């Protein structure tokens, strides 16, 4: 596996379809030569987040992983996504929230490309004058401003 997009969730049946669809489009557009998968790491949501996720049409394979009943917390979701990444021998992992409304396919590009260029960590930050991406390589931070189209 080359790249995983992980989507942690709890009771996100009403919102998870949008970031799932956008992640799929971003992977297809910006990483067409990479083997990819979208993984929903859930906390056994009673609202059937699993159905909303698995029924979202995508061109990228999807996997659903849940914590056992009664085990909650985003930390447990991250544990599951990183365990899956190790098991699948992923080269890169991108994580986006299940309730994102502002996500675009370019986010997958901006979060993923630096990981294939030797950077270890990428995160977005927002400020009133624009969105910036922090990239970390060998312990040094670099700020990169998003190009607005």
GIJO-V489620 format. One record per residue. N is the residue number from 0. RES is the residue in one letter. PSI is psi in whole degrees, 0 to 359 (NA if undefined). OMEGA is omega in radians with two decimals (none if undefined). NEAR is the number of other ideal C-beta (glycine too) atoms within 12 Angstrom. Layout:
BEGIN
n:N res:RES psi:PSI omega:OMEGA near:NEAR
n:N res:RES psi:PSI omega:OMEGA near:NEAR
END
This chain:
BEGIN
n:0 res:X psi:134 omega:3.12 near:25
n:1 res:X psi:312 omega:-3.05 near:24
n:2 res:X psi:136 omega:3.07 near:37
n:3 res:X psi:136 omega:2.88 near:43
n:4 res:X psi:117 omega:3.13 near:52
n:5 res:X psi:138 omega:3.12 near:43
n:6 res:X psi:98 omega:3.09 near:49
n:7 res:X psi:146 omega:-3.08 near:39
n:8 res:X psi:159 omega:2.88 near:45
n:9 res:X psi:119 omega:-3.12 near:30
n:10 res:X psi:53 omega:-3.12 near:21
n:11 res:X psi:27 omega:-3.12 near:34
n:12 res:X psi:327 omega:-3.11 near:26
n:13 res:X psi:347 omega:-3.02 near:18
n:14 res:X psi:343 omega:-2.98 near:28
n:15 res:X psi:337 omega:-3.11 near:41
n:16 res:X psi:320 omega:-3.08 near:31
n:17 res:X psi:304 omega:3.13 near:28
n:18 res:X psi:334 omega:3.09 near:37
n:19 res:X psi:313 omega:3.10 near:44
n:20 res:X psi:313 omega:-3.11 near:31
n:21 res:X psi:320 omega:3.10 near:36
n:22 res:X psi:318 omega:3.11 near:47
n:23 res:X psi:314 omega:-3.13 near:31
n:24 res:X psi:321 omega:3.11 near:29
n:25 res:X psi:318 omega:3.12 near:35
n:26 res:X psi:318 omega:3.14 near:38
n:27 res:X psi:317 omega:-3.07 near:24
n:28 res:X psi:317 omega:-2.99 near:23
n:29 res:X psi:345 omega:-3.14 near:29
n:30 res:X psi:50 omega:-3.06 near:33
n:31 res:X psi:337 omega:-3.12 near:17
n:32 res:X psi:3 omega:-3.11 near:12
n:33 res:X psi:143 omega:3.03 near:27
n:34 res:X psi:124 omega:-3.02 near:18
n:35 res:X psi:162 omega:3.09 near:36
n:36 res:X psi:149 omega:3.03 near:36
n:37 res:X psi:128 omega:-3.11 near:45
n:38 res:X psi:123 omega:3.00 near:42
n:39 res:X psi:117 omega:3.06 near:47
n:40 res:X psi:109 omega:-2.95 near:45
n:41 res:X psi:164 omega:3.08 near:40
n:42 res:X psi:47 omega:3.09 near:32
n:43 res:X psi:51 omega:-3.06 near:26
n:44 res:X psi:129 omega:3.11 near:29
n:45 res:X psi:347 omega:-3.11 near:17
n:46 res:X psi:7 omega:3.10 near:20
n:47 res:X psi:41 omega:3.02 near:20
n:48 res:X psi:324 omega:3.13 near:34
n:49 res:X psi:316 omega:-3.11 near:30
n:50 res:X psi:316 omega:3.13 near:19
n:51 res:X psi:319 omega:3.14 near:30
n:52 res:X psi:306 omega:-3.05 near:40
n:53 res:X psi:334 omega:3.14 near:24
n:54 res:X psi:358 omega:3.07 near:18
n:55 res:X psi:122 omega:3.13 near:30
n:56 res:X psi:129 omega:3.09 near:15
n:57 res:X psi:161 omega:3.04 near:30
n:58 res:X psi:3 omega:3.14 near:20
n:59 res:X psi:140 omega:3.10 near:33
n:60 res:X psi:153 omega:3.13 near:23
n:61 res:X psi:148 omega:3.05 near:31
n:62 res:X psi:138 omega:3.06 near:31
n:63 res:X psi:128 omega:3.09 near:33
n:64 res:X psi:134 omega:3.13 near:35
n:65 res:X psi:150 omega:2.95 near:29
n:66 res:X psi:160 omega:3.05 near:27
n:67 res:X psi:158 omega:3.11 near:12
n:68 res:X psi:133 omega:3.13 near:11
n:69 res:X psi:347 omega:3.11 near:11
n:70 res:X psi:116 omega:-3.08 near:18
n:71 res:X psi:175 omega:3.05 near:21
n:72 res:X psi:138 omega:-3.13 near:18
n:73 res:X psi:330 omega:3.09 near:23
n:74 res:X psi:321 omega:3.08 near:16
n:75 res:X psi:325 omega:3.08 near:24
n:76 res:X psi:316 omega:3.11 near:34
n:77 res:X psi:321 omega:3.08 near:23
n:78 res:X psi:314 omega:-3.14 near:20
n:79 res:X psi:321 omega:-3.14 near:34
n:80 res:X psi:321 omega:-3.13 near:35
n:81 res:X psi:328 omega:3.03 near:22
n:82 res:X psi:319 omega:3.09 near:21
n:83 res:X psi:321 omega:3.14 near:30
n:84 res:X psi:319 omega:3.10 near:29
n:85 res:X psi:314 omega:-3.13 near:15
n:86 res:X psi:320 omega:-3.13 near:16
n:87 res:X psi:357 omega:-3.11 near:24
n:88 res:X psi:46 omega:-3.14 near:15
n:89 res:X psi:143 omega:3.08 near:29
n:90 res:X psi:336 omega:-3.12 near:21
n:91 res:X psi:146 omega:3.09 near:35
n:92 res:X psi:127 omega:3.05 near:37
n:93 res:X psi:135 omega:3.13 near:43
n:94 res:X psi:131 omega:3.07 near:39
n:95 res:X psi:151 omega:-3.13 near:43
n:96 res:X psi:153 omega:-3.10 near:29
n:97 res:X psi:346 omega:-3.10 near:40
n:98 res:X psi:18 omega:-3.14 near:23
n:99 res:X psi:133 omega:3.05 near:28
n:100 res:X psi:340 omega:-3.06 near:16
n:101 res:X psi:356 omega:-3.09 near:16
n:102 res:X psi:142 omega:3.06 near:33
n:103 res:X psi:164 omega:3.07 near:26
n:104 res:X psi:330 omega:3.14 near:27
n:105 res:X psi:332 omega:3.08 near:24
n:106 res:X psi:319 omega:-3.14 near:32
n:107 res:X psi:320 omega:3.06 near:43
n:108 res:X psi:308 omega:-3.07 near:33
n:109 res:X psi:326 omega:3.13 near:30
n:110 res:X psi:330 omega:-3.06 near:40
n:111 res:X psi:317 omega:-3.06 near:36
n:112 res:X psi:315 omega:-3.13 near:26
n:113 res:X psi:332 omega:-3.14 near:25
n:114 res:X psi:334 omega:3.08 near:32
n:115 res:X psi:359 omega:3.13 near:22
n:116 res:X psi:21 omega:3.05 near:17
n:117 res:X psi:358 omega:3.09 near:17
n:118 res:X psi:149 omega:-3.09 near:25
n:119 res:X psi:337 omega:-2.99 near:20
n:120 res:X psi:136 omega:3.11 near:23
n:121 res:X psi:134 omega:3.07 near:34
n:122 res:X psi:144 omega:3.07 near:25
n:123 res:X psi:148 omega:2.94 near:30
n:124 res:X psi:148 omega:-3.14 near:18
n:125 res:X psi:144 omega:3.04 near:14
n:126 res:X psi:164 omega:-3.04 near:13
n:127 res:X psi:340 omega:-3.12 near:7
n:128 res:X psi:3 omega:3.09 near:10
n:129 res:X psi:178 omega:3.10 near:15
n:130 res:X psi:136 omega:3.11 near:24
n:131 res:X psi:156 omega:3.09 near:22
n:132 res:X psi:129 omega:3.08 near:30
n:133 res:X psi:128 omega:3.10 near:25
n:134 res:X psi:138 omega:3.13 near:28
n:135 res:X psi:128 omega:3.13 near:19
n:136 res:X psi:125 omega:3.12 near:17
n:137 res:X psi:41 omega:3.06 near:11
n:138 res:X psi:1 omega:-3.11 near:10
n:139 res:X psi:134 omega:3.14 near:13
n:140 res:X psi:143 omega:3.10 near:18
n:141 res:X psi:132 omega:3.10 near:21
n:142 res:X psi:133 omega:3.12 near:18
n:143 res:X psi:126 omega:3.13 near:24
n:144 res:X psi:136 omega:3.10 near:18
n:145 res:X psi:139 omega:3.04 near:24
n:146 res:X psi:121 omega:3.13 near:12
n:147 res:X psi:133 omega:-3.10 near:10
n:148 res:X psi:NA omega:none near:6
END
